[in-house]
Amino acid sequence: MWEQSIRDKAYERRLFRARAIVAAVLVVSALLTLAWRMTYLQVTLHEKYQDLSENNRVKIRPIAPNRGLIYDRNGILLAENIPAYSLTLVPEKVDNLQETLAFLDELVGVSERDLEQFEKRSSYRRRPYEPVVLRQRLSEEEIAAIMVNRFYLPGVDVEAQLIRHYPHGDAFAHVLGYVGRINQRDQERIEDDEESQRRYSATSHIGKTGIERRYEDILHGDVGYERIETNARGRLLRTMQRENPKPGTDLTLHLDSRLQLLAAELLEGRRGAVVAIEVETGGILTLYSNPGYDPNAFVTGISFDDYEALTSSLDKPLFDRATRGTYPPASTLKPFVGLAALEAGSTTWNYKVRDPGWFQLENDDRFYRDWKREGHGVVDLEMAVVESCDTYFYDVAVKTGIDDLTPFLGQFGFGRDMSVDVISAVSGILPDRDWKRATGRGPWYPGDTVNLGIGQGFMAVTPLQLATATAVLANKGKWEVPRLLAAEDNVPTEFPHGDIPDITLKDPSDWDRMFTAMDHVITGRHGTARALRANLDFPIAGKTGTAQVVGIEQDAEYDSEALQERLRDHAWFMAFSPIEKPQIAIAVIVENGESSGRTAAPIAQSIINEYLGGAEG
């Protein structure tokens, strides 16, 4: 018997209705919840998400200012900015850094050094999403290869920028210095100052040495900003607002590129330095050290091998001999010692000394030899300057005494850095009793004074110091502090004279008489620089000097041929011209040049002739 279940249609309708009501309630509740959430997000949190959205597509980007240019006194460009293109990566936007780097290597080539520098720059503290340079100075073909494959290179871009360039290369390397990439030490210094953080927010380079470092604050300029809109891949869509950066200040230096390049030509193949100063203003016309280096190699990052070659070279091309090289002044000090003795009353222009070729202190067996073995006979002060008689200056130095000698020499700037803006300048050594005791060398002996009388012994000067002292001598004791900067944006720059007193002699005629003696160094029959007479376009007052590099036995003779080239004497020459109204003062040193009359003096004469000849023209 079949059983049949009878359907209860009324029950089914009730069940369906109940389920429909529950479903409707759930749907309505979901819609209400969604509506509330949308209202909450769109109304209550409107400003928050609007800001987030804006920040996602609108960014504030700092703009680097153009660095100020540097000119010489004649308007010749010494440091400029040239356009270049760099390959950059934003690490935060690169999905697989190693694959991207490998792909870029295939496209444009990425060297091991590029990778090392990239890793180093990436490790520096930086802002999020800040581009990091991978390669610089891309060619047009390399730029095209990157742009064609841009779709496959998220986070990779080509940036146009201006980089520093030095048209004259190594001729101005030491005085101008160079800019280089901001390293970790620079970054830490910048982050210590809130204003510096703002100024350098878009800058990758900073002055490292020379004028570039000394005047970094005004050369750099002020950063600008722009509001930009980007797409989801970070590509620029449009610039919404822009505040232009303020370019750095253009500087005009007292340097004369004609003289600087001539000094480089004349010192080619030799080690040495030339410093020339404009007597009237104290402006430094020439500040040259040889050998030098190409500062352009440091701007974009010098290779390890090239840097190693510079640092390991025996000639020390990175060392600035003009401002940091210290040498015994030798006989170039004699005019100053002579004036000190006159001022102390320990000699007169008529006082004479018999020179047998040696000098001896009382109760001392040592003989202090004159450079001329047979001696000069009977000499007075003028003859002693003209023929560079050591014995005369041994005698008057001892009579003057160290306590009068050193303070007088100090008035000419010896033993101090007197320059305004030569950042690398050192003080040299002007010895006295206190200095010797403080350096652990014991008490001061009369023999120390004897050596100081001819510019030997403990005393050490830089070419810049000797040129400065020569300029003060040419100016008859009137001080004009040496400086490089002449104008900022064509506005002349004034430097305070400071508390440096001018030098006043008891008898002002001693200036002119010393000038005459120095004139006879060149024009006199027995003058030590008489070889200059052949090309004497302008009257020159000068003094030669031969600085010992190694000592020789008391009774031994100097034998040039027996010494290695680097152990031979240094050749000095200091001078000013014209004699009646001096315009230029100069100091030249040729390391291991021996005869000043054949090496250093002709260099000084050529530069004087070029400067005064150009002034006449």
C-alpha positions in Angstrom: 0.0 0.0 0.0 1.5 3.2 -1.1 1.9 6.0 1.5 1.4 9.5 0.3 2.5 12.6 2.1 0.1 15.4 1.8 1.8 18.8 1.3 0.9 21.6 3.7 0.8 24.6 1.5 -0.1 27.0 4.2 2.9 26.0 6.2 5.2 26.4 3.3 3.9 29.9 2.7 4.5 30.9 6.2 8.0 29.4 6.2 8.8 31.2 2.9 7.4 34.5 4.2 9.5 34.2 7.4 12.7 33.5 5.4 11.9 36.3 3.0 11.5 38.7 6.0 14.8 37.6 7.5 16.6 38.0 4.2 15.1 41.4 3.6 16.1 42.5 7.1 19.7 41.2 6.5 19.9 43.0 3.1 18.5 46.2 4.5 20.8 46.0 7.4 23.8 45.5 5.1 22.7 48.4 2.9 22.2 50.6 5.9 25.6 49.6 7.3 27.2 50.2 3.9 25.5 53.6 3.6 26.7 54.5 7.1 30.2 53.4 6.3 30.2 55.4 3.1 28.8 58.4 4.9 31.5 58.0 7.6 34.3 57.8 5.1 33.0 60.4 2.7 31.9 63.0 5.3 33.5 62.3 8.7 36.9 61.2 7.4 36.7 63.3 4.2 39.7 65.6 5.1 41.9 62.7 6.2 41.5 60.7 3.1 41.6 63.7 0.9 45.0 64.5 2.3 46.2 60.9 1.9 45.0 60.9 -1.7 46.6 64.2 -2.4 49.9 63.1 -0.9 49.8 59.9 -3.0 49.6 61.8 -6.3 50.8 65.3 -5.3 54.3 65.7 -4.0 56.5 68.6 -2.8 59.8 68.3 -4.6 62.8 70.5 -3.7 64.7 72.1 -6.6 68.5 72.5 -6.4 69.8 76.0 -7.0 72.5 76.7 -9.6 75.9 77.1 -8.0 77.5 80.5 -8.3 80.2 80.9 -10.9 83.8 81.9 -10.2 85.7 84.4 -12.4 89.2 85.9 -12.3 89.9 89.6 -12.1 89.6 89.9 -16.0 86.2 88.1 -16.2 87.7 84.8 -17.3 85.5 81.9 -16.1 87.4 79.6 -13.7 84.5 77.5 -12.4 81.3 76.9 -14.4 78.2 74.6 -14.4 77.7 72.3 -17.4 74.6 70.2 -18.2 74.8 66.4 -17.7 72.4 63.5 -17.4 72.4 61.0 -14.6 70.8 57.6 -14.3 68.9 57.4 -11.0 67.0 54.8 -9.0 64.4 55.1 -6.3 65.0 51.9 -4.3 61.6 51.9 -2.7 59.9 51.7 -6.1 62.1 48.9 -7.5 60.5 45.5 -7.1 63.7 43.5 -7.7 66.8 45.6 -7.4 69.3 43.0 -8.6 67.3 42.2 -11.7 66.9 45.9 -12.5 70.6 46.5 -12.1 71.4 43.5 -14.3 69.0 44.8 -17.0 70.5 48.3 -16.8 74.0 46.8 -17.2 72.8 45.2 -20.4 71.3 48.4 -21.7 74.0 51.0 -20.8 76.7 49.2 -18.9 77.2 49.6 -15.1 80.7 49.2 -13.8 81.8 47.7 -10.5 82.7 51.1 -9.3 79.2 52.4 -10.2 77.7 49.7 -8.1 80.0 50.3 -5.2 79.2 54.0 -5.2 75.5 53.3 -5.6 75.5 51.0 -2.5 77.4 53.6 -0.6 75.0 56.4 -1.5 72.0 54.2 -0.7 73.4 53.5 2.8 73.6 57.3 3.6 70.7 58.7 5.6 68.3 60.1 3.1 64.6 61.0 2.6 62.2 58.2 1.6 61.7 57.9 -2.1 64.7 60.1 -2.8 66.5 59.1 -6.1 70.0 57.7 -5.8 72.5 58.2 -8.6 73.7 55.0 -10.3 75.6 56.5 -13.3 76.5 60.0 -14.4 77.2 61.7 -17.7 75.0 59.5 -19.9 75.4 59.7 -23.6 72.5 60.4 -26.0 72.4 56.8 -27.1 72.3 55.6 -23.5 69.5 58.0 -22.6 67.5 56.7 -25.6 68.0 53.1 -24.6 66.7 53.8 -21.1 63.7 55.8 -22.3 62.7 53.1 -24.8 62.6 50.5 -22.0 61.1 52.8 -19.4 58.0 50.7 -19.0 60.1 47.8 -17.7 62.0 50.0 -15.3 59.8 51.2 -12.5 61.7 53.5 -10.1 64.4 54.2 -12.8 64.7 57.7 -14.3 67.1 60.0 -16.2 67.7 63.3 -14.5 69.1 66.4 -16.1 71.4 68.4 -13.8 74.2 70.9 -13.9 77.6 69.7 -12.7 80.7 71.7 -11.8 83.4 72.0 -14.3 86.9 73.6 -14.1 87.9 74.8 -17.6 91.6 75.2 -16.7 92.0 71.8 -15.0 95.1 71.5 -12.8 96.3 75.1 -13.1 93.8 76.3 -10.5 93.2 73.0 -8.7 94.7 73.9 -5.3 93.4 77.5 -5.1 89.8 76.8 -6.3 89.5 73.4 -4.8 86.6 71.3 -6.0 83.1 70.2 -5.2 82.3 66.5 -4.5 79.4 64.4 -3.6 78.0 64.8 -0.1 79.4 61.9 1.9 78.4 60.5 5.3 80.5 63.0 7.2 79.0 65.9 5.3 75.5 64.5 5.8 76.0 64.3 9.5 77.2 67.9 9.6 74.2 69.1 7.6 71.7 67.2 9.7 73.1 69.0 12.8 71.6 72.2 11.5 68.0 72.7 10.5 68.7 75.5 8.1 71.4 73.4 6.4 68.9 70.5 6.0 66.6 72.7 4.2 69.3 74.3 2.0 70.8 70.9 0.9 67.5 69.1 0.5 68.0 68.9 -3.2 71.7 69.1 -3.4 74.1 66.2 -4.0 77.4 68.1 -4.1 79.3 70.4 -1.6 82.5 72.3 -1.6 85.4 70.2 -0.4 88.5 72.3 -0.6 89.8 75.7 -1.6 87.6 78.6 -2.6 84.7 76.1 -3.2 84.8 75.2 0.5 85.7 78.6 1.9 82.8 80.3 0.2 80.3 77.4 0.2 77.7 79.4 2.0 77.3 82.0 -0.7 78.2 79.8 -3.7 75.5 77.3 -2.9 72.3 79.4 -3.2 68.9 78.7 -1.7 66.7 75.7 -2.5 63.4 76.1 -4.4 60.2 73.9 -4.4 57.5 72.7 -6.7 54.2 70.8 -6.2 54.0 68.0 -8.8 51.3 65.5 -9.7 52.4 61.9 -10.4 50.7 58.8 -11.6 50.6 55.4 -9.8 54.1 54.6 -11.1 55.5 57.8 -9.8 55.9 59.4 -13.2 55.5 63.2 -13.4 52.1 64.3 -14.9 52.2 68.0 -14.3 53.7 70.8 -12.2 51.1 72.5 -10.2 53.1 75.2 -8.4 56.7 76.3 -8.4 59.0 78.5 -6.3 62.2 79.0 -8.1 65.5 78.5 -6.3 67.8 81.4 -5.7 71.1 80.8 -7.5 74.4 81.1 -5.7 76.5 84.2 -5.6 79.0 84.7 -8.5 82.5 85.4 -7.2 85.2 87.4 -8.8 88.7 86.7 -7.5 91.9 88.8 -7.5 93.6 86.0 -9.4 94.9 86.7 -12.8 94.5 83.7 -15.1 97.3 84.9 -17.4 99.8 84.8 -14.6 98.5 81.5 -13.2 98.7 79.8 -16.5 102.2 81.3 -17.1 103.3 80.0 -13.7 102.0 76.5 -14.7 104.0 76.7 -17.9 107.2 77.9 -16.3 107.1 75.3 -13.5 106.2 72.4 -15.8 108.3 69.3 -15.0 109.4 70.8 -11.6 108.1 70.8 -8.1 107.5 74.2 -6.6 105.1 77.1 -6.1 104.5 80.7 -7.2 102.7 83.3 -5.2 102.2 86.9 -6.4 100.3 89.7 -4.6 99.1 93.1 -5.7 100.9 95.5 -3.3 98.2 98.2 -3.2 95.3 95.9 -2.3 96.7 92.7 -1.0 94.9 90.8 -3.7 96.5 87.5 -4.5 97.3 87.5 -8.3 98.8 84.0 -8.4 98.6 81.1 -6.1 100.0 78.1 -7.9 101.5 74.8 -6.7 103.1 72.3 -9.0 102.4 69.4 -9.7 98.7 69.6 -9.5 95.7 67.4 -10.3 92.5 67.6 -12.4 89.7 68.7 -10.0 87.1 67.6 -12.6 87.9 64.0 -11.7 86.6 64.6 -8.2 83.3 66.2 -9.1 81.6 63.0 -10.3 83.8 60.6 -8.1 87.4 59.7 -8.8 88.2 56.0 -9.3 90.1 54.2 -6.6 93.0 53.5 -9.0 93.3 57.1 -10.0 93.1 58.3 -6.4 95.7 55.8 -5.3 98.0 57.0 -8.1 97.7 60.6 -6.7 98.2 59.7 -3.1 101.1 57.4 -3.7 103.0 59.7 -6.0 106.4 60.9 -4.7 105.6 64.3 -6.2 102.6 64.7 -3.9 100.3 66.4 -6.5 97.4 66.8 -3.9 99.7 68.8 -1.6 99.4 72.6 -1.9 103.0 73.8 -1.7 102.0 77.4 -2.0 100.1 77.5 1.2 101.1 74.4 3.2 104.6 73.8 2.1 107.1 75.0 4.7 110.7 75.6 3.9 113.7 77.4 5.4 113.5 80.9 3.9 117.3 80.9 3.5 118.9 84.2 2.2 115.5 85.7 1.2 115.2 86.5 4.9 118.4 88.7 4.9 116.7 92.0 3.9 114.3 91.6 6.9 117.2 90.6 9.2 119.1 93.6 8.0 116.2 95.9 8.8 115.8 94.3 12.2 119.5 94.9 13.0 119.2 98.5 11.9 116.1 99.0 14.0 117.8 97.4 17.1 120.9 99.6 16.6 123.2 96.6 16.2 124.3 97.7 12.7 124.4 100.7 10.4 124.7 101.1 6.7 128.4 102.0 7.2 129.2 99.1 9.7 131.5 96.7 8.0 132.5 93.1 8.7 135.6 91.2 7.5 134.5 88.0 5.9 137.2 85.3 5.7 134.7 82.8 4.6 133.5 81.7 8.1 132.1 83.0 11.4 132.9 81.8 14.9 131.2 82.5 18.2 133.3 83.3 21.2 134.3 80.2 23.2 133.0 78.0 20.4 135.1 75.7 18.2 132.5 75.5 15.5 132.9 77.4 12.2 129.8 78.7 10.5 130.7 78.7 6.8 129.9 81.3 4.2 128.5 80.0 0.9 131.6 81.5 -0.7 134.5 79.5 0.7 137.1 82.2 0.3 134.8 84.9 1.8 133.8 88.3 0.5 136.4 90.4 2.1 135.2 93.5 3.9 131.5 94.1 3.5 128.8 96.5 4.6 125.1 95.9 4.8 124.3 96.8 1.1 127.1 94.6 -0.2 126.0 91.8 2.2 122.5 91.9 0.7 123.8 92.2 -2.9 126.3 89.3 -2.7 124.3 87.4 0.0 127.2 87.4 2.5 126.4 84.9 5.2 129.1 86.0 7.6 127.8 89.5 7.8 124.3 88.3 8.8 125.8 85.7 11.2 127.5 88.7 12.9 124.6 91.2 13.1 122.0 88.5 14.0 124.1 87.6 17.1 124.6 91.3 17.9 120.8 91.9 17.6 119.8 88.9 19.6 116.8 86.6 19.3 114.7 88.7 21.7 114.8 91.6 19.2 115.1 89.7 16.0 112.0 87.5 16.3 109.4 90.2 17.3 110.6 92.4 14.4 110.3 89.5 11.9 106.8 88.7 13.3 105.6 92.2 12.2 105.9 91.1 8.6 103.6 88.1 9.1 106.2 85.4 9.6 105.0 82.6 12.0 101.3 83.5 11.4 98.6 82.9 8.9 97.7 86.4 7.8 95.5 85.6 4.8 91.8 86.4 4.9 90.3 83.5 2.9 93.1 81.0 2.0 91.5 78.1 3.8 94.6 75.8 3.5 97.2 78.3 4.7 99.5 77.2 7.6 101.5 79.4 10.0 105.0 78.2 9.4 107.5 78.6 12.2 109.1 81.7 13.7 111.2 80.3 16.5 112.1 82.0 19.8 113.1 80.9 23.2 109.5 80.0 24.3 108.8 78.1 21.1 112.0 76.0 21.4 111.3 75.2 25.0 107.6 74.4 24.3 108.5 72.0 21.6 110.9 70.1 23.8 114.1 71.2 22.0 115.7 72.7 25.1 117.0 76.2 25.7 117.9 78.7 23.0 121.6 78.8 22.1 123.6 81.5 20.3 124.2 79.1 17.5 120.4 79.0 16.9 120.5 82.8 16.4 123.4 82.4 14.0 121.4 80.0 11.8 118.3 82.2 12.0 120.4 85.1 10.7 120.6 83.4 7.2 117.1 81.9 7.3 118.2 78.4 8.3 117.8 76.4 11.4 114.3 76.1 12.9 112.6 78.8 10.9 110.1 77.7 8.2 107.9 79.8 5.9 105.4 79.1 3.2 105.6 80.8 -0.3 102.4 82.6 0.6 104.0 84.0 3.8 107.2 85.1 2.0 105.1 86.8 -0.7 103.1 88.5 2.0 106.2 89.7 3.8 107.6 90.9 0.5 104.4 92.9 -0.2 104.6 94.6 3.2 108.3 95.4 2.6 107.4 96.8 -0.9 104.6 98.9 0.8 107.2 100.3 3.3 105.5 98.6 6.2 101.9 99.3 5.3 99.7 96.2 5.7 97.2 95.0 3.2 96.0 91.6 4.3 96.2 89.0 1.5 92.9 88.0 0.1 91.5 86.1 -2.9 87.9 87.4 -3.1 87.5 90.7 -5.0 83.7 90.9 -5.6 80.4 89.2 -5.0 78.0 89.5 -7.9 80.2 92.3 -9.2 79.9 94.2 -5.9 83.4 94.9 -4.5 84.1 93.1 -1.2 85.7 95.0 1.6 87.6 93.2 4.3 88.4 94.8 7.6 92.0 95.7 8.2 91.9 94.1 11.6 94.3 95.0 14.4 97.4 94.5 12.3 99.7 97.5 12.9 101.8 99.0 10.2 105.5 98.8 10.6 107.2 102.1 11.4 111.0 102.4 11.2 113.0 104.8 13.4 114.6 106.0 10.2 112.2 105.8 7.2 115.0 106.2 4.8 116.0 102.6 5.6 113.2 101.4 3.4 114.6 103.1 0.3 118.2 102.1 1.1 117.1 98.5 1.4 115.2 98.8 -1.9 118.5 100.1 -3.5 120.4 97.1 -2.1 117.8 94.7 -3.5 117.9 96.5 -6.9 121.6 95.9 -7.0 121.0 92.2 -6.5 119.8 92.3 -10.1 121.7 95.3 -11.6 125.0 95.0 -9.6 128.1 93.5 -11.1 128.3 90.9 -8.3 124.5 90.6 -7.6 123.3 87.1 -7.1 120.5 87.5 -9.6 122.5 89.6 -12.2 121.5 87.1 -14.9 118.0 88.8 -15.0 119.5 91.9 -16.5 119.3 90.4 -20.0 115.5 90.6 -19.9 115.0 93.5 -17.5 111.8 95.1 -18.9 111.0 96.6 -15.5 113.2 97.6 -12.5 113.1 94.7 -10.0 114.1 94.7 -6.3 114.8 91.1 -5.3 116.7 88.6 -3.2 117.8 85.1 -4.0 117.9 82.2 -1.5 119.2 78.7 -1.4 117.6 76.5 1.3 119.5 73.4 2.4 117.5 70.1 2.3 120.2 68.0 4.0 123.0 69.1 6.3 126.7 68.7 5.2 129.7 68.2 7.4 131.4 71.4 8.7 134.4 71.2 6.5 132.7 69.4 3.5 131.7 71.1 0.3 128.3 70.9 -1.3 128.5 68.4 -4.2 125.4 68.5 -6.3 126.4 65.6 -8.5 126.8 63.4 -5.4 123.3 64.0 -4.1 120.1 62.5 -5.2 117.9 65.0 -7.1 115.4 65.3 -4.2 118.2 66.0 -1.7 119.6 69.0 -3.5 119.0 72.6 -2.3 115.7 74.4 -2.9 115.9 77.6 -4.9 114.0 80.7 -3.6 113.5 84.1 -5.1 111.4 87.0 -3.7 111.0 90.3 -5.5 108.8 93.4 -6.1 108.4 95.8 -9.0 108.6 98.6 -10.1 111.0 99.8 -7.4 109.7 103.4 -7.2 106.0 102.5 -6.9 105.7 98.7 -6.4 102.7 97.1 -7.9 103.4 93.4 -7.6 105.3 91.3 -5.0 106.2 87.7 -5.7 107.8 84.6 -4.1 108.9 81.6 -6.1 110.3 78.3 -4.8 111.7 75.5 -7.0 112.2 72.4 -5.0 115.7 71.0 -5.5 116.3 73.8 -8.0 119.7 74.7 -6.5 120.7 77.9 -8.3 118.0 80.6 -7.7 119.5 82.8 -10.4 118.9 80.0 -13.0 115.6 78.6 -11.8 113.4 80.6 -9.4 114.5 84.1 -10.4 113.6 83.9 -14.2 110.2 82.5 -13.3 109.5 85.6 -11.1 110.8 87.9 -13.8 108.6 86.4 -16.5 105.5 86.8 -14.3 106.4 90.4 -13.4 107.0 91.3 -17.0 103.6 89.7 -18.0 101.7 91.5 -15.3 103.3 95.0 -15.8 103.4 94.6 -19.5 99.8 93.8 -19.6 99.0 96.7 -17.3 100.8 99.1 -19.7 99.0 97.7 -22.7 
